[in-house]
């Protein structure tokens, strides 16, 4: 997920109707909620949506973060705060945690909301110490199939993974994005002179493939296309893998593009908005995405998006991005050049992004999850709700 700030949780969605569903409480469990956390932001907005519908709802965490502790509850308080009536627990899977086993051992109905688990082979070579945590997360995801009442993916891509693991029934309920994204489109126009800027937002990690983006800059500078010959790359996100980050620094030097690549690190809401505003194109070459919130952030900023066909990326962009079959530096540089030089194409992509953002708004996500709750209560016999569908590129 992206670097969105969880402070946006209070701004989610519109005023949903009071629910007629028999559930009195919907409680959420997640290992932690960090200040810049896509999963945490979704969980808090989901909690707020349940409260608007007249249900009790809390977010229980394994470990509290000082910046968000006022928004969450320690999981040890669950019994005291569970409350009476019909209660369902939702575990949000994005990493391994004892919380998963705790929720599974409870008598209440359990929904697993699967956000994503990065494949071990993409990360382990860069940090062997992470292997036990990733292996435990995978073990939990596999073992919970027989306990969970409904397995929910944030995308069809993740739903299919649950289905293959034996989860039944399954459904799709997308990430509940910040209403400020779906309701506000800043438009697009170059706000800075000088060379064009290619932006990517996401933690600095091998699965995000910042190394491929650096190679695109080198390819662009070898190109005869004047639109990209002076291309610059801006990388925003937390340094999660020190060895990988050092390798990126070496790569920029070896390719002779150190002066054209800059790292912003973790930024707050205001700085993130500025990064999007000052960029000319958003490029994502990530190898594995369960949803990819920054794609929608870029669309909200009025940026054309170029992305690799990987994971849920085509599904999330829904035809609003230029989706590429491979991450060849020359191919990506050519695509970026086309977007930068063809104003009509860029305008169509920006408009498609605005429409996609509307289709994936908080109301749609809330409605999809309500269908899950109704299905769990035995109120419907419909097939799995699928709120996100793939589309073709512009």
VOPAGU-2260 file (C-alpha; in pm, 1 decimal, decimal comma):
REM VOPAGU-2260
SITE   aa  ch    i         X         Y         Z
SITE  UNK   A    0       0,0       0,0       0,0
SITE  UNK   A    1      98,8     370,0     -18,7
SITE  UNK   A    2     234,6     626,4     221,2
SITE  UNK   A    3    -104,1     780,7     292,6
SITE  UNK   A    4    -142,1     921,0     642,0
SITE  UNK   A    5    -393,0     759,4     873,9
SITE  UNK   A    6    -503,9    1104,2     983,9
SITE  UNK   A    7    -737,7    1081,9     684,8
SITE  UNK   A    8    -945,7     818,8     863,6
SITE  UNK   A    9   -1188,2    1075,8     996,1
SITE  UNK   A   10   -1269,4    1190,5     643,8
SITE  UNK   A   11   -1392,2     860,1     504,9
SITE  UNK   A   12   -1704,3     815,2     299,5
SITE  UNK   A   13   -2040,0     980,5     311,3
SITE  UNK   A   14   -2314,7     930,1     564,6
SITE  UNK   A   15   -2413,5     569,2     511,9
SITE  UNK   A   16   -2756,7     443,3     613,8
SITE  UNK   A   17   -2814,3     281,4     948,7
SITE  UNK   A   18   -2767,3     -89,1     885,2
SITE  UNK   A   19   -3053,6    -334,4     893,6
SITE  UNK   A   20   -2801,4    -617,8     925,0
SITE  UNK   A   21   -2832,0    -814,9    1250,7
SITE  UNK   A   22   -2470,9    -750,7    1353,1
SITE  UNK   A   23   -2445,0    -536,2    1664,9
SITE  UNK   A   24   -2067,0    -498,2    1650,2
SITE  UNK   A   25   -1791,5    -536,6    1391,1
SITE  UNK   A   26   -1446,8    -530,9    1549,0
SITE  UNK   A   27   -1121,1    -507,1    1354,5
SITE  UNK   A   28    -785,5    -665,6    1433,5
SITE  UNK   A   29    -454,1    -558,8    1279,8
SITE  UNK   A   30     -98,9    -604,1    1415,5
SITE  UNK   A   31     -33,6    -227,8    1427,9
SITE  UNK   A   32    -144,4     104,0    1282,1
SITE  UNK   A   33     146,7     323,2    1177,2
SITE  UNK   A   34     135,6     695,0    1086,5
SITE  UNK   A   35     202,1     621,6     717,2
SITE  UNK   A   36      10,8     301,1     670,2
SITE  UNK   A   37    -229,2     209,9     391,3
SITE  UNK   A   38    -369,1     -93,7     572,9
SITE  UNK   A   39    -408,6      99,0     896,8
SITE  UNK   A   40    -585,5     383,5     720,3
SITE  UNK   A   41    -829,4     137,6     564,1
SITE  UNK   A   42    -898,3     -27,0     899,9
SITE  UNK   A   43    -973,0     304,1    1070,3
SITE  UNK   A   44   -1202,9     416,0     789,9
SITE  UNK   A   45   -1380,3      79,4     803,5
SITE  UNK   A   46   -1431,2     123,9    1176,1
SITE  UNK   A   47   -1577,2     470,2    1117,2
SITE  UNK   A   48   -1812,6     331,6     851,7
SITE  UNK   A   49   -1944,1      71,9    1096,3
SITE  UNK   A   50   -2001,9     335,2    1360,9
SITE  UNK   A   51   -2195,9     551,4    1116,1
SITE  UNK   A   52   -2422,9     253,6    1060,0
SITE  UNK   A   53   -2498,7     235,7    1429,9
SITE  UNK   A   54   -2272,7     -56,5    1514,9
SITE  UNK   A   55   -2007,1     -74,8    1781,9
SITE  UNK   A   56   -1662,0    -101,6    1629,0
SITE  UNK   A   57   -1308,6     -90,8    1767,5
SITE  UNK   A   58    -961,7    -147,9    1622,3
SITE  UNK   A   59    -754,8    -387,7    1832,9
SITE  UNK   A   60    -377,8    -404,3    1781,0
SITE  UNK   A   61     -90,7    -622,3    1893,4
SITE  UNK   A   62     133,9    -320,3    1946,5
SITE  UNK   A   63      39,2      45,8    1976,2
SITE  UNK   A   64     222,9     325,0    1796,9
SITE  UNK   A   65     255,0     654,7    1989,6
SITE  UNK   A   66     113,4     854,3    1698,3
SITE  UNK   A   67    -199,0     638,0    1662,6
SITE  UNK   A   68    -251,7     488,2    2008,7
SITE  UNK   A   69    -552,1     716,2    2068,2
SITE  UNK   A   70    -723,6     554,0    1768,0
SITE  UNK   A   71    -670,5     189,7    1865,2
SITE  UNK   A   72    -713,9     -47,6    2159,0
SITE  UNK   A   73    -468,7    -305,6    2297,1
SITE  UNK   A   74    -592,8    -650,0    2203,1
SITE  UNK   A   75    -591,9    -748,9    2569,9
SITE  UNK   A   76    -893,9    -520,1    2616,0
SITE  UNK   A   77   -1109,0    -713,2    2369,9
SITE  UNK   A   78   -1313,0    -908,1    2623,0
SITE  UNK   A   79   -1399,0    -594,7    2817,5
SITE  UNK   A   80   -1490,8    -398,4    2503,0
SITE  UNK   A   81   -1653,8    -671,7    2296,4
SITE  UNK   A   82   -2002,2    -573,1    2406,4
SITE  UNK   A   83   -2330,1    -767,0    2392,5
SITE  UNK   A   84   -2527,0    -899,7    2098,4
SITE  UNK   A   85   -2411,6   -1044,1    1767,8
SITE  UNK   A   86   -2044,3    -968,4    1711,3
SITE  UNK   A   87   -1818,7   -1044,0    1414,7
SITE  UNK   A   88   -1440,4   -1010,4    1417,3
SITE  UNK   A   89   -1240,6    -901,3    1111,7
SITE  UNK   A   90    -872,0    -989,1    1092,3
SITE  UNK   A   91    -671,7    -784,7     840,6
SITE  UNK   A   92    -395,1    -997,8     691,1
SITE  UNK   A   93     -82,4    -816,8     574,0
SITE  UNK   A   94     181,2    -975,8     796,6
SITE  UNK   A   95     214,4   -1250,7    1054,5
SITE  UNK   A   96      94,5   -1184,3    1408,8
SITE  UNK   A   97     -21,5   -1368,9    1721,8
SITE  UNK   A   98    -341,4   -1168,5    1678,3
SITE  UNK   A   99    -445,7   -1398,3    1394,6
SITE  UNK   A  100    -434,6   -1702,1    1621,2
SITE  UNK   A  101    -611,5   -1509,1    1898,0
SITE  UNK   A  102    -901,5   -1414,1    1670,8
SITE  UNK   A  103    -917,8   -1766,2    1527,9
SITE  UNK   A  104    -954,0   -1911,8    1877,8
SITE  UNK   A  105   -1246,7   -1684,0    1959,7
SITE  UNK   A  106   -1604,9   -1817,0    1929,2
SITE  UNK   A  107   -1732,5   -1520,3    1725,5
SITE  UNK   A  108   -1768,5   -1545,5    1345,7
SITE  UNK   A  109   -1445,1   -1445,1    1171,8
SITE  UNK   A  110   -1381,1   -1260,5     846,5
SITE  UNK   A  111   -1028,6   -1252,0     706,7
SITE  UNK   A  112    -963,5    -942,0     494,7
SITE  UNK   A  113    -658,0   -1023,9     286,4
SITE  UNK   A  114    -455,7    -715,9     190,4
SITE  UNK   A  115    -143,0    -885,4      56,8
SITE  UNK   A  116     155,7   -1098,6     149,1
SITE  UNK   A  117     471,5   -1030,3     -49,8
SITE  UNK   A  118     626,5   -1355,7    -175,3
SITE  UNK   A  119     923,8   -1464,2      32,1
SITE  UNK   A  120    1154,6   -1494,8    -267,4
SITE  UNK   A  121    1125,0   -1123,1    -346,6
SITE  UNK   A  122    1247,1   -1009,9      -4,3
SITE  UNK   A  123    1451,4   -1284,4     163,0
SITE  UNK   A  124    1773,0   -1234,8     -40,2
SITE  UNK   A  125    1795,0    -878,9      90,5
SITE  UNK   A  126    1715,3    -948,8     455,1
SITE  UNK   A  127    1738,7   -1311,2     574,7
SITE  UNK   A  128    1616,0   -1202,9     918,4
SITE  UNK   A  129    1272,3   -1141,5     769,8
SITE  UNK   A  130    1228,5   -1505,0     665,7
SITE  UNK   A  131    1070,2   -1627,4     994,7
SITE  UNK   A  132     811,8   -1346,8     994,7
SITE  UNK   A  133     717,6   -1401,7     630,8
SITE  UNK   A  134     701,1   -1777,6     677,4
SITE  UNK   A  135     477,8   -1735,1     983,4
SITE  UNK   A  136     245,5   -1503,6     791,5
SITE  UNK   A  137     218,1   -1757,2     510,9
SITE  UNK   A  138     154,0   -2037,9     761,6
SITE  UNK   A  139    -124,5   -1839,8     924,1
SITE  UNK   A  140    -285,5   -1753,7     591,6
SITE  UNK   A  141    -286,4   -2119,8     490,0
SITE  UNK   A  142    -401,6   -2256,9     825,3
SITE  UNK   A  143    -686,1   -2011,0     875,3
SITE  UNK   A  144    -871,2   -2138,3     568,3
SITE  UNK   A  145   -1060,5   -2394,6     773,7
SITE  UNK   A  146   -1153,0   -2149,5    1049,0
SITE  UNK   A  147   -1255,4   -1832,1     865,9
SITE  UNK   A  148   -1624,3   -1792,1     782,1
SITE  UNK   A  149   -1563,1   -1570,2     477,1
SITE  UNK   A  150   -1230,5   -1490,7     312,0
SITE  UNK   A  151   -1228,7   -1142,5     159,6
SITE  UNK   A  152    -967,7   -1003,7     -77,9
SITE  UNK   A  153    -909,7    -633,9    -135,4
SITE  UNK   A  154    -893,6    -732,3    -503,1
SITE  UNK   A  155    -993,3   -1022,1    -724,0
SITE  UNK   A  156    -622,1   -1101,7    -739,9
SITE  UNK   A  157    -614,8   -1161,1    -364,3
SITE  UNK   A  158    -953,2   -1333,9    -360,4
SITE  UNK   A  159    -822,2   -1591,4    -605,4
SITE  UNK   A  160    -526,1   -1656,6    -376,9
SITE  UNK   A  161    -764,6   -1724,3     -89,8
SITE  UNK   A  162    -973,2   -1954,9    -307,0
SITE  UNK   A  163    -665,0   -2154,5    -406,7
SITE  UNK   A  164    -578,8   -2195,5     -38,5
SITE  UNK   A  165    -919,9   -2347,3      30,2
SITE  UNK   A  166   -1111,6   -2049,8     167,9
SITE  UNK   A  167   -1484,3   -2079,1     105,2
SITE  UNK   A  168   -1685,3   -1873,1      54,5
SITE  UNK   A  169   -1478,8   -1581,8     -72,5
SITE  UNK   A  170   -1558,5   -1225,5    -172,3
SITE  UNK   A  171   -1401,4    -897,4    -280,0
SITE  UNK   A  172   -1425,8    -575,2     -80,3
SITE  UNK   A  173   -1168,5    -316,8    -191,2
SITE  UNK   A  174    -960,7     -86,2      21,4
SITE  UNK   A  175   -1165,5     199,1     162,6
SITE  UNK   A  176    -978,7     497,7      26,4
SITE  UNK   A  177    -968,5     840,4     183,5
SITE  UNK   A  178   -1273,8    1039,2      71,4
SITE  UNK   A  179   -1040,4    1328,5      -3,3
SITE  UNK   A  180    -901,5    1120,5    -289,5
SITE  UNK   A  181   -1234,2    1030,6    -449,5
SITE  UNK   A  182   -1393,4    1368,4    -392,2
SITE  UNK   A  183   -1111,7    1601,1    -488,7
SITE  UNK   A  184    -917,7    1608,2    -813,2
SITE  UNK   A  185    -653,6    1876,9    -826,8
SITE  UNK   A  186    -620,9    1867,2   -1202,7
SITE  UNK   A  187    -285,7    1851,9   -1378,3
SITE  UNK   A  188     -49,4    2102,4   -1520,8
SITE  UNK   A  189     322,5    2144,0   -1492,7
SITE  UNK   A  190     393,4    2353,0   -1185,5
SITE  UNK   A  191     769,1    2361,2   -1228,7
SITE  UNK   A  192    1015,4    2449,2   -1503,1
SITE  UNK   A  193    1298,0    2225,6   -1611,2
SITE  UNK   A  194    1325,1    1851,8   -1681,4
SITE  UNK   A  195    1020,7    1623,9   -1651,7
SITE  UNK   A  196     981,6    1429,2   -1327,3
SITE  UNK   A  197     882,8    1064,4   -1299,5
SITE  UNK   A  198     741,1     978,8    -956,1
SITE  UNK   A  199     697,3     658,2    -760,6
SITE  UNK   A  200     553,8     633,2    -409,2
SITE  UNK   A  201     606,2     321,6    -199,9
SITE  UNK   A  202     844,7     182,9      55,9
SITE  UNK   A  203    1195,8     131,1     -74,7
SITE  UNK   A  204    1196,3    -246,5    -106,7
SITE  UNK   A  205    1302,0    -498,8    -372,2
SITE  UNK   A  206     945,1    -602,4    -455,8
SITE  UNK   A  207     867,2    -238,8    -539,2
SITE  UNK   A  208    1146,2    -252,6    -799,7
SITE  UNK   A  209    1294,8      92,7    -761,7
SITE  UNK   A  210    1601,4     -55,3    -933,7
SITE  UNK   A  211    1399,1     -94,4   -1253,5
SITE  UNK   A  212    1287,6     268,3   -1233,2
SITE  UNK   A  213    1650,2     380,1   -1207,0
SITE  UNK   A  214    1729,5     176,5   -1518,6
SITE  UNK   A  215    1443,8     355,4   -1697,0
SITE  UNK   A  216    1613,1     688,9   -1626,1
SITE  UNK   A  217    1935,9     558,6   -1777,3
SITE  UNK   A  218    1748,0     429,3   -2083,5
SITE  UNK   A  219    1565,6     760,3   -2121,6
SITE  UNK   A  220    1891,0     952,1   -2118,6
SITE  UNK   A  221    2024,7     731,2   -2398,1
SITE  UNK   A  222    1705,9     783,7   -2596,8
SITE  UNK   A  223    1668,1    1005,6   -2900,8
SITE  UNK   A  224    1325,9    1114,0   -2769,6
SITE  UNK   A  225    1359,9    1474,4   -2648,6
SITE  UNK   A  226    1059,7    1426,9   -2416,7
SITE  UNK   A  227    1258,1    1198,9   -2183,8
SITE  UNK   A  228    1622,2    1279,9   -2251,4
SITE  UNK   A  229    1646,2    1483,3   -1929,6
SITE  UNK   A  230    1405,4    1269,4   -1726,3
SITE  UNK   A  231    1438,8    1279,1   -1348,2
SITE  UNK   A  232    1315,6    1024,8   -1093,4
SITE  UNK   A  233    1168,6    1106,0    -753,9
SITE  UNK   A  234    1127,9     816,9    -507,4
SITE  UNK   A  235     905,5     869,6    -203,0
SITE  UNK   A  236     880,7     612,4      73,8
SITE  UNK   A  237    1040,9     461,5     379,4
SITE  UNK   A  238    1376,3     284,2     349,6
SITE  UNK   A  239    1269,1     -65,3     458,5
SITE  UNK   A  240    1571,4    -267,1     341,9
SITE  UNK   A  241    1910,6    -101,7     408,0
SITE  UNK   A  242    2105,0    -342,7     185,0
SITE  UNK   A  243    1865,7    -283,0    -100,8
SITE  UNK   A  244    1884,0      93,3     -56,7
SITE  UNK   A  245    2264,3      82,5     -67,9
SITE  UNK   A  246    2243,1    -121,5    -387,1
SITE  UNK   A  247    2023,9     148,7    -540,7
SITE  UNK   A  248    2283,1     413,6    -459,4
SITE  UNK   A  249    2551,1     200,0    -626,1
SITE  UNK   A  250    2326,9     146,6    -928,1
SITE  UNK   A  251    2266,4     518,8    -980,7
SITE  UNK   A  252    2641,9     580,4    -973,7
SITE  UNK   A  253    2726,7     292,5   -1206,1
SITE  UNK   A  254    2466,8     406,9   -1460,6
SITE  UNK   A  255    2573,2     769,3   -1434,4
SITE  UNK   A  256    2231,3     895,1   -1321,2
SITE  UNK   A  257    2299,4     978,1    -955,4
SITE  UNK   A  258    2220,3    1342,6   -1021,0
SITE  UNK   A  259    1885,3    1254,8   -1178,6
SITE  UNK   A  260    1752,8    1031,0    -899,4
SITE  UNK   A  261    1645,5    1158,6    -557,7
SITE  UNK   A  262    1499,4     989,4    -249,8
SITE  UNK   A  263    1247,3    1179,1     -36,7
SITE  UNK   A  264    1202,2     920,3     238,9
SITE  UNK   A  265     880,9     914,8     441,9
SITE  UNK   A  266     674,9    1232,1     405,8
SITE  UNK   A  267     364,4    1377,7     568,0
SITE  UNK   A  268      33,4    1456,0     395,1
SITE  UNK   A  269     130,5    1804,7     284,9
SITE  UNK   A  270     466,4    1699,7     145,6
SITE  UNK   A  271     314,0    1398,4     -29,7
SITE  UNK   A  272      56,3    1619,0    -201,5
SITE  UNK   A  273     339,1    1844,7    -314,9
SITE  UNK   A  274     532,2    1548,5    -457,4
SITE  UNK   A  275     233,2    1449,8    -669,3
SITE  UNK   A  276     169,7    1807,7    -778,9
SITE  UNK   A  277     528,4    1861,6    -890,9
SITE  UNK   A  278     555,6    1535,3   -1087,5
SITE  UNK   A  279     469,8    1483,4   -1454,5
SITE  UNK   A  280     402,2    1109,6   -1466,2
SITE  UNK   A  281     361,9     830,7   -1210,8
SITE  UNK   A  282     536,4     502,6   -1291,3
SITE  UNK   A  283     491,4     177,6   -1097,2
SITE  UNK   A  284     701,2    -128,7   -1182,9
SITE  UNK   A  285     624,0    -316,7    -861,4
SITE  UNK   A  286     641,6    -695,8    -892,2
SITE  UNK   A  287     358,2    -781,6    -653,3
SITE  UNK   A  288      66,4    -560,6    -548,7
SITE  UNK   A  289    -256,2    -660,4    -378,4
SITE  UNK   A  290    -419,6    -322,4    -448,3
SITE  UNK   A  291    -162,0     -37,7    -479,0
SITE  UNK   A  292    -312,6     273,2    -321,4
SITE  UNK   A  293     -49,2     513,0    -468,5
SITE  UNK   A  294    -193,8     446,1    -813,6
SITE  UNK   A  295    -516,6     609,1    -697,0
SITE  UNK   A  296    -330,0     887,7    -520,6
SITE  UNK   A  297    -159,8     966,7    -850,5
SITE  UNK   A  298    -492,9     970,0   -1032,9
SITE  UNK   A  299    -631,5    1204,1    -767,6
SITE  UNK   A  300    -343,1    1439,8    -837,6
SITE  UNK   A  301    -420,0    1439,9   -1209,0
SITE  UNK   A  302    -112,1    1240,8   -1306,0
SITE  UNK   A  303    -106,3     998,7   -1598,3
SITE  UNK   A  304      -1,6     652,8   -1477,4
SITE  UNK   A  305     230,3     400,4   -1642,8
SITE  UNK   A  306     247,2      62,5   -1469,0
SITE  UNK   A  307     369,4    -294,0   -1501,7
SITE  UNK   A  308     106,7    -564,0   -1546,9
SITE  UNK   A  309     167,1    -736,7   -1212,9
SITE  UNK   A  310     -60,3    -851,0    -933,1
SITE  UNK   A  311    -372,7    -640,2    -891,0
SITE  UNK   A  312    -236,1    -337,3   -1079,7
SITE  UNK   A  313    -452,5    -379,0   -1395,4
SITE  UNK   A  314    -753,9    -441,0   -1172,9
SITE  UNK   A  315    -696,6    -131,5    -960,5
SITE  UNK   A  316    -624,7      98,6   -1253,9
SITE  UNK   A  317    -925,0     -37,2   -1444,5
SITE  UNK   A  318    -818,1      86,9   -1786,3
SITE  UNK   A  319    -704,0     428,1   -1662,7
SITE  UNK   A  320    -330,3     354,9   -1691,7
SITE  UNK   A  321     -87,4     260,5   -1963,3
SITE  UNK   A  322     -19,8     -97,6   -1849,6
SITE  UNK   A  323     294,3    -262,4   -1985,2
SITE  UNK   A  324     361,4    -635,9   -2028,9
SITE  UNK   A  325     720,4    -616,9   -1903,5
SITE  UNK   A  326     954,7    -375,7   -1727,6
SITE  UNK   A  327    1219,0    -345,9   -1999,3
SITE  UNK   A  328    1387,7      -6,5   -1942,9
SITE  UNK   A  329    1363,3      88,4   -2310,7
SITE  UNK   A  330     995,1      -8,4   -2327,6
SITE  UNK   A  331     908,2     188,5   -2015,3
SITE  UNK   A  332    1109,8     490,8   -2128,5
SITE  UNK   A  333     925,3     484,6   -2461,3
SITE  UNK   A  334     588,7     467,4   -2283,7
SITE  UNK   A  335     682,1     756,3   -2054,5
SITE  UNK   A  336     794,9     958,5   -2354,1
SITE  UNK   A  337     465,5     892,3   -2528,0
SITE  UNK   A  338     265,7    1011,7   -2227,3
SITE  UNK   A  339     479,8    1322,9   -2185,2
SITE  UNK   A  340     468,7    1423,4   -2551,4
SITE  UNK   A  341     110,4    1329,0   -2644,2
SITE  UNK   A  342    -112,8    1578,3   -2464,9
SITE  UNK   A  343    -431,9    1419,8   -2595,5
SITE  UNK   A  344    -331,0    1079,5   -2458,6
SITE  UNK   A  345    -233,9    1230,1   -2123,6
SITE  UNK   A  346    -565,2    1415,1   -2105,5
SITE  UNK   A  347    -762,0    1095,1   -2176,0
SITE  UNK   A  348    -564,1     909,0   -1910,4
SITE  UNK   A  349    -622,0    1181,8   -1653,8
SITE  UNK   A  350    -996,6    1180,1   -1723,0
SITE  UNK   A  351   -1004,9     799,5   -1702,9
SITE  UNK   A  352    -820,9     823,9   -1372,0
SITE  UNK   A  353   -1082,6    1063,0   -1238,9
SITE  UNK   A  354   -1357,9     817,8   -1335,7
SITE  UNK   A  355   -1173,3     523,6   -1184,5
SITE  UNK   A  356   -1127,5     711,7    -861,4
SITE  UNK   A  357   -1501,8     770,7    -844,5
SITE  UNK   A  358   -1574,0     401,6    -908,0
SITE  UNK   A  359   -1343,8     301,0    -621,7
SITE  UNK   A  360   -1475,4     559,1    -376,4
SITE  UNK   A  361   -1551,4     490,7      -9,4
SITE  UNK   A  362   -1921,6     431,6     -74,6
SITE  UNK   A  363   -1845,1     146,8    -315,9
SITE  UNK   A  364   -1604,0     -16,2     -71,1
SITE  UNK   A  365   -1849,3      22,2     216,1
SITE  UNK   A  366   -2129,5    -129,7      10,3
SITE  UNK   A  367   -1912,2    -427,2     -86,4
SITE  UNK   A  368   -1827,2    -497,8     276,2
SITE  UNK   A  369   -2192,6    -466,8     377,8
SITE  UNK   A  370   -2270,1    -741,9     127,4
SITE  UNK   A  371   -2008,7    -956,2     300,2
SITE  UNK   A  372   -2171,4    -895,7     638,2
SITE  UNK   A  373   -2516,3    -973,2     500,1
SITE  UNK   A  374   -2387,5   -1291,0     342,9
SITE  UNK   A  375   -2229,9   -1394,7     670,8
SITE  UNK   A  376   -2562,6   -1339,5     843,4
SITE  UNK   A  377   -2732,0   -1565,7     589,1
SITE  UNK   A  378   -2934,0   -1282,0     439,7
SITE  UNK   A  379   -2820,8   -1336,4      80,6
SITE  UNK   A  380   -2724,4   -1626,1    -140,7
SITE  UNK   A  381   -2559,7   -1414,4    -408,8
SITE  UNK   A  382   -2214,6   -1490,8    -541,4
SITE  UNK   A  383   -1908,6   -1313,6    -405,7
SITE  UNK   A  384   -1932,3    -935,0    -435,7
SITE  UNK   A  385   -1669,0    -810,1    -676,5
SITE  UNK   A  386   -1631,6    -435,7    -656,4
SITE  UNK   A  387   -1313,8    -408,0    -861,8
SITE  UNK   A  388   -1275,3    -526,3   -1218,3
SITE  UNK   A  389    -982,4    -519,5   -1456,1
SITE  UNK   A  390    -990,9    -308,3   -1767,3
SITE  UNK   A  391    -786,9    -237,6   -2076,0
SITE  UNK   A  392    -528,7      35,0   -2103,7
SITE  UNK   A  393    -598,6     363,6   -2282,8
